[in-house]
Amino acid sequence: MFELVQRNHNRSLWLVCIMLGLLVAVGYTAAETTIPDSGPVGVVIGLTLGCILFLISYYSGSAVLLSSAGAREIAKEDAPQLYNVVEEMVIASGLGAQPKIYVIESRAANAFATGRDPGTSAVAVTEGLLTICKRDELQAVIAHEIAHIKNRDILFMTLLAVMAGAIALISEAVRRSWRSGSRISRSSSSRGGGQAGAIILVIGLVLIILGPIVARIVFFAASRTREYLADAGGAIFTRNPGALADALEKIVANIAGNALPVPEVAQGMLIVGPALFESHPPIERRIAILRKLAGVGKPSYKHYATAFHEVTGASPKFIPESALGEKPGVVAGPVGIAAQSAGYIAATAGQPGIYRREALDAVKKKAGYRVFLCSCGATIKVPPHFPKGQSIKCPGCRRSLDQCILIPLGRQ
């Protein structure tokens, strides 16, 4: 497993170097085509902007992303069953740290992980995902996200996303300056209309126009291979690749017509991303590979590599030879925490909606709602600024609030 993470790191560093070179080139040509002989200044500005954005993302990126998605953190006492699923996969994967758990009130079924390392990581799931997934499917999605954290994907994806954003920012600023004046012609004429000036102008135009597109291609290329690795990890941690395939099918069916729950720049981090530009591998291919693994009792990276080759006809070069030699079960432990949780799991396995109710009740309470359980079994959620004097009826028995026997749920 160490070699797999190291290989992932080395490949990521090469992609970062490519993106850094593109950022320097765009900064240089942007300055040179705007003000003659100012290319070095453009390099400094580009690198400075990239460093500032990266430092912000490194230390505050997770908080910004989770806040922009409307995610709310929930504790173990708020939603013990969802917490139990995450805890199982942490132990099965050997992650060594418990990620924070967030829930997003969104009908779009999806999930993502964030954080620069396992100690600062978080897993966010949407209301839609909790609604449509059975326990084993939810477990498989969580395992996929835990694999991203274990493989140290998130830090490098954040860096690549920041550099792509910086390139797009510089390019857009230069294009606006071109539209507002005649800076290009002045740059050309200052060089006497010579061949060198014409070459710099052409290179500048190409980089400014195509730079953001190339940056996104590099970002998406990195994202695609990481999704395959996370799928493999999820199958190994759960020993149930069919559950992840089922979950992906449900997410794809749900995602049509529902807005994705995170900003566009971060949508490549979702378990199922946008169709535009295909930041993820084709979902049909991911599902087909997982279906090939369904008959394997204890999946390994070697099994995944074989299934990948059978489905795609290509060799999975993103998996190192050392990982292919790992014995099944070396990385993953048995599904479930321990024998003492078996009764708890069995008691809730047939209630797929219980995760949604429990987690959303917790989210509502975090938002200031007062949550009660009526004697009829229905849950009543009272908004924090509900008008005084206005009657509230139980959605179950239709009695008014003052006629119900109410039990406060959790901390109010």
HUHUJO-V83725 format. One record per helix or strand. SS is the DSSP state (H for helix, E for strand). FROM is the first residue (numbers start at 0). TO is the last residue. If there is no record, write none. Layout:
SS,FROM,TO ; SS,FROM,TO
This chain:
H,1,33 ; H,38,67 ; E,70,73 ; H,79,92 ; E,99,103 ; E,110,113 ; H,117,119 ; E,121,125 ; H,126,131 ; H,134,149 ; H,152,179 ; H,182,189 ; H,194,237 ; H,240,254 ; H,263,268 ; E,269,269 ; H,282,292 ; H,300,311 ; H,320,323 ; H,338,347 ; H,353,365 ; E,369,373 ; E,378,381 ; E,392,392 ; E,399,399 ; H,400,402 ; E,405,407
